Amino acid sequence: MAQGLTWTVEDADSMTQAEIYGEVLTQIGQQNEKVVALTADLAKSTKIGRFGEKIPERFYNFGIAEANMIAVASGMAETGLIPVVSTFATFASMRAAEFVRTDLCYQKRNVKIIATHSGTSFGTAGTTHHCIEDLSIMRTFPGMTVIAPADAYETARAVSAAIEMEGPVYIRIGRGFEPPLHKSMDFDFEIGKAIELREGTDVTVIATGVTVLHAVEAADRARQQGVSVRVLDMHTIKPLDVEAVVRAVQDTRRIITVEDHSTIGGLGTAVADAIAASGKGCAFAKLGYQDEYSIVGYPEDLLHIYKLDADGILETIGLVLKQDFEQDENWEDEI
């Protein structure tokens, strides 16, 4: 982790994920002259503008030209710079998708995309500004690392880790003032390794991004009802922590995935693929947007409507507990 990146609970309570990201990137840029910042007319909204205020000579605003921005970032990376690109997730993952695929991933460029306003975090802006497809799109590109931090602290750790690693990285963060999940920066964070937030033996909830905090709340409420729920914070969608997934299947035999994203191609699909490849059987449920566009509304209301908050997760825990599956203690014949 970059030196000097310290945050308090007060910071996380009063600053959005994007604001924390802007501060962290600025600190990293002041320490590393290779880091440059690029945006597409969204410096203020994505908070990368903080970098521009402090280090204007390494800040570039391309206007509403996301594809060109990605192409230039690729060229900058070829010279040895570390470009960090920020725009809304819907623009980064769809409007610029061809250039991300060809100019970044195919060329294996060392470019970091920090995509803000992901999922339904910009709920009142309407479906055009919701982004429930980006995880699916980005994880299909060979060589792309895909991360969805749960809170501001994880965002700080993820941005720092992404800049330290080689290769293209996509980090999706939200917009709103979600409460912090962690108490400080003092927790284990490693790209590709899930964080076990709650131990459990009856059900495992695997969540990512903003839904992680809701999964923890649901697990705590379930425990009061006598149900033991493991919670995995799967901040890295690619590479997925397959070992943690298979261990959860073996220990609990019931898996629920939760994401502020389509159920097609995102976390749920990645987890299902890992389970299928392992040869292990379990009861399984995916929570997310079920082959539909999200409606307009406040983010907290949308999470409730689509059963992605603690109430919805708790309800799904009850349903999964009722699912039948083959009880077989001999795991060897399932491989």
N, C-alpha and C positions, 0 to 999 in steps of 0.2 A: 504494500500500500504506500502511496505517496506520503512523504513526511509532512507533518503539520496540519493534517486534516482532522480537526476535532470539532465535535458538535455536542450540544447539550439537549436535554429533554425540552427545554424552553424553545430552542431553535426548531426542533422537529414539530412542536406544537404550533408554532407561529408561522412556519414557512411551508410552502407546498413542495412536493417532490421536485418540480421544475426549478423552484427558487434555490433549493439545496443543490441541485445539479449545477445551476449557474455559478454558485459560489465555489463549489468544489472544482469545477473546470477552470475557473479563474485562478484558484490557488495552484492547481497543477500547471497551468500555463506559465505562471510566474516562476515555477521551479524548472520547467522544461521548455526550452526555446524551440523545440521541434513541433510543439503542439500549436496548431492553427485552428481557428473557429470559422465555420461557414453557416450561413442561414439564407433562407429564401423569403425575405420580407416579413419574418416572424421573430425578429430579435427580441422584442419585448414580450411577446406571448410565450415563447419557449424559454425565456430567461437566459439564453446564450448571449444576450446583449450586455450582460454584466461583464463578460469577457471583453467585449468591444470597448466598454468604458475604461477598463483598466489596461488593456493591451491593444489599442486600436491598430497598431501596425501589423498585427497578425489576425485581424478580423475582416471577414469578407461577406458583404450582403449582395446576393445575386438577384434580388427582386423575385417576382413570381416565376421562377425558372428552375424548378427542382431538378429536372433531368440534366440541365447544364451544370448545375451545382455539383451533382454526383460525378459528372465527367471531369470537371476541374479538380475535384477532390482526388480522383484516381491519379491524375497527372501529378498533383502535389505529392502524393504518397510515393510515386515513382522516384521523386527527387530525394526521398528520405524524411520528409515531413510526416507528421501524424495529424491528418485532418479529422476534426470532430464536426459532424454535420448535424444540424438540428432543424426540424420542421415538424408539422403535425404528422401523427402516425399515418393518417389516411393518405397524405401526399407522399410521404417517404416510401410507403409500401406498395402503392398502386400507381400514382402518377409517374414515379421515377423507377418503377420496378424493372423495366428493361435495362436501364443503365446500371442499377444495382447488380443485376444478374451478369451483364456482359463486362462492364467496366471495373466492377469491384470484385465480385466472386470469381469470375472466370480468370481474371488477371491476378487474383490473390492479393489485392491491394490492402494495405494496412490503414483502413478507414473505419472510423467509428460513427455509427448513426445513432443519435439519441432522439427518439421519436416521442413527442409529448402528446397530450390530449388523446391517449389511446383508449380502446374500449368505448364505454359510454360515459367517460369522465367529463366530456363536453356535451352532456345530455341535452341541454336546452338549445344547442346550435342545430339540432336536427340530424337526421340520418346521414346526410352528406358528410357531416363532420364526426360521426361516430366511426370507430375503426375496430371492427370485430373479425377482420380477416387477416390481419398482418402477421400473426404468428404462423398461420398456415402457409402464407406466401413465403415468408423469410426462411422458414426451416427447410423448404424444399431446395434452396440454393446451396450447392455443394460448397463446403468450407465456411459457411456463415454460422457464427455463434449467436444464439438468440437468448436474451435475458429479459425477465419481467420482475423487477424488484418489488418487494411488498410494501416498503415505506421509504421515508426520506433517508434513514440510515443505510438501508440496503442500496439505495440509489447511489449514495456517496461511495460505498464500497465497490459497487458494480462498475461505476464510471472509472474509478481508479484502477481496478483490476483489468478492465477492458483496454485502457491505454497502455498498461504494462505488457499485455500480451500482443503477439503478432497476428495479423490477419483481420478480415472484416468482422465487425460486431454490430448487432442490432439490439438496442436497449429500448424497451417501451415503458414509458412512465405515464402517470395520469396528470390531472389538472387540479383536482380539489384538495381540500384541507383534511385528508384522512388522518385519523389519530395514529401516532407512532406505534409500531408493533414492538420494536426493540427499545430498551431503556438507554442505550448508548451505542457507541461504535465498537464496543468491546464484545464481539461475538465472532464465531468462526464463519468466515465467508470464503468459499472457493467456487469458482466457476465450474459447473458440472457436478456439484455435490449438494444434495438436498439438506435442509436443516430440519431436524426433528424437534418440533416445538412442544408436542404433547406425546407421551407414551400411551399405548393402548393395545388391547388384545382382541377386541370385538369387531372394530371397523377401522379402516384407514381412510382419512380424507387427505387427498393430495391437491393442494391449491397453489395458485400463482398470482402475483400482483395484488391488487386491491382486495381480492377475495380471501387472502390468507388470514387477515385479522378476523373476518367473519367466521372462518373455519375454526379458529381458536375459540371464539365465543360459543359456537355451536358445540364444540367438544366439551367445554366446561359445563354447559347446560346439560348435555347428555350424561356427563359423569354424575351430576346430581340425581339423575334418574336411574343410576346403576349401570350405565353403558360406558364401556371403556373405549375411547376413541383416540387413535393415533393421528397426529396432524403432521404432514410433511409440507414444508415450504419449498416448493419446487421452483426456485427463482430462475433456474436455467432450463429452458425448454430444449435447447440443443447446445451441447451434448446432454442428453437426459441421464439422470442418475439411475440407470437400469438396476444396479445392485440394490438400491433403496426400495425400488418398486417391487422387485421379486421377493425381497425379504418381507415387505409388507403383505404381499399375497400369502406367503408361507405362514406368517404369524397370525393374520387376521381373517383371511379368506373372503373379505368383503372390502371393495375399493370404490371410493367416490372421487371423481375429479371435479374441480370447480375452477372456472375461468371466466373473466369478463371478455368473452370471445365466442365465436362460433364453436359449436361442438364438432365441427368438421375440420380436421386438419391441425388443430391446436394441441393444447396439453392433453386433453382427453384421448385424442387419436394417438399421440406419442406414447402415452401410458398403455393404451390398449395394444398397440403394436409390440411393446416390450413384454407384456404379459403373454400374448400369443406366441411370441418367439421363445419364451421360457418353457412352454409346454405345461404351465401350471394353470389350474382352474380356479375360478372365484366368482362370486356375485359382483356385478359391476354396474356403475351408473355414472353418466356424464352430465354435469350441470353446465349450462352455457346457453347460447342462443341456438335454438333447434331449427336450422335451415330456414331462418327468417331474418328480416331486417328488424333492428331494434326501433322502438317507437321513441317519440320525443318526450322528454321529461327530465326532472332533476335526477342526478346520478343515483342518489340513495333510494329514490322511488323505483328507478329502473332495476336496480339490484334486487329489490324486494319483489317486484312484479315477476321477474324472471327466475325467482327462487335462488338467487346467488348470495343472499345475505344469510345471517345466522338462522333466521326462521326457516328459510327454504332448505338450508343444509341440514338442519335438525330434522325437518320433515323427511328428507331423503334418507337420512340415517335410519329412521324408523322403517321406511319402505325396504331398504336393503337388508335390514335384519330379518325381514319376513321372506326374503327370497330363498328358494331352495337351490342347493347345488350338491353335487356328489361329494359325500363325506368319505374321504379316502386318506388314511394315514400313510399309505405307501406311496410316497412321492416319486419313487424311482420309476414307476410304470407310467408316469405322466410326462416323462421326458422323451 
